[in-house]
Amino acid sequence: MATAAEKFLASLTPEQRQQATFQFDSAERLRWHFVPQFERNGLQLKAMSEPQRKLAQDLLKTGLSERGYTTYSQIMQLENILKVVEKGSGPTRDPEGYRFSVFGTPSPKGTWAWRVEFHHVSLHFTVVNGTAIASTPSFAGANPAEVKDGPQKGQRTLGTLEDTGRTLVTGLDAAQRKTAIFTDVALNDIVTGNSLDINPLSPVGLKASAMTAAQRDQLMKVLEAYASLMAPDIASDRMTKLKIAGIENVTFAWAGSIERGQKHYYRVQGPTFLIEFDNTQNDGNHVHSVWRDFRGDFGRDLLREHLRTSLH
C-alpha cells in the first residue's frame, strides 16, 4: 500500500501534489460524505493523466479485493447512467469526479492515511506504525440499485449485500421475524449519516444467540458480503475482531417490506461495529450502505494504542 501510494505521489506535478496531499493530523482527514453536493478536497481522476490514473487505481486495488474493486468501479460508472436519466436536472454526475487524497508520508513503518471519495464512495484507510490498518468508515451506494434498461440492464451493483440480508430475514420463523422486524416502514436513509463520531444504535432486532445454527451461518454470510469487499487481510481482521467480541452478541434488525423491489432497511450491530443498509430512495431502487467501527473509525483505536506504547 505504501509503495503504491509513493508511486502515485511521485507521478504528480507540484500543483497536483498540493491538491492530493495533506498533513496526517489535518482536520481534512476526518471530513467525509457520500452525497455529490459535498465540497471536497483531493485530486480528481479527471485532473490526472492516463498513467497517473492507472497509479491511482493501483493504490485503490491495494485496499480492496478483486470483487471490491469491481464493485466500486461499477458504482463510479453508474454516474454515466444518472447523467443520461436525469438529463442535467440533478446534481453534477461525473465518473471522473472521484478524488484521491493522501495524509502524511507513505512509508513502510510510518503512520499515514489515504482516502477515495465522491458520490456513493467513501473509502478510508489508516496505516499505523506500518503494521496495523483501519479501513472504516467504508461507504458504498448504488443508484440505480438495479439498472432497469440499456446495455447494463439487470446489473445490481450491491445485490449481494441486499440478497444476503433478505435471505436471513425470510429464513426466520414467525416469532423470530416479529423480533427482527422493528417497524413495517423502512427508514428513509442510514441512521448514522456522515456522523464523525459513531455510537451504537438502539438495541432492536434479533440476537444471534436466538438464531439456529443455519441462521447464524446466514448472518455470517451477510457480514462476509461486506468484509470481503476489502483486501483479504483487511477482511480477515474485521471478521476476527467481531468474532472475538462474540458472534452471539451480534444483532440483526430489519425495517420495511421483506419483498424484493420494496423499500427496506436493515442493520447488523455487534459490540465493535455497525453495518447499515438502506434501499428506500427512488422508490426502493437506490442503496446506501456503510460499515462503521465504534472504536476504530479513522484508526482511532490504533492511534491510541500506538501513543500509549511509544515514546514521544
C-alpha angles and dihedrals in degrees: 000000000000091000092051091048092048091051091048094050093044089058094057128096117237090259093050092046090054089058095043103045135068138168112272092239093047116129085232090076090068097046113102144149141158102216120098095233095063113114104241138186128210135080115300122224090237089059091058131085118240093261090049091050090053091053090048090052090047088057091049090052091058090066099042139058119239088262090047093051091049091048096050091044089055091049089056092048092052085076087075091057092048090050090057097040096047096039092210095310096114136049120309110291113203127159087194094051095090113121129217120206132180122199119202124346118314110231139148092251106024136093115252142131144210138201139197116197149160134108111354094349125093115155123170127184123182120187116198122195089345093281113065124059136195120200105183147144090043117174130186126179136174130201112205095027086197120023106231101195145358129059092317094050111152096022111143104186095188096025094125091059091051098042097049091052093047092047089055097049094044090049092061121099120242096269094046091047091053088058096041097048104068096177136010090222117078117234111250095235142347106304097226095053110180094327113161094211117050127203132173116279123230110303097244122142140049120314119226088237087068093052130092120247091259092050091049088052089055090048088055089053089056091052093045091050088064100035093049091063085075128073110282097256092048091047090050091051092052093050093045092053095051092045091052089051088052130265088222087066094057116106128204119203131179134194128191132008123347091209116106113251093030126106114273146157134195139178135197114202132181134167092275107028149031130210120191127187122182129178108172110106120092089028093302099318102102121079132204118182134169143175116210130183115214094213103016110050109131088007093288096148092046092048092049091051092046092052091047095053100035131079113244 
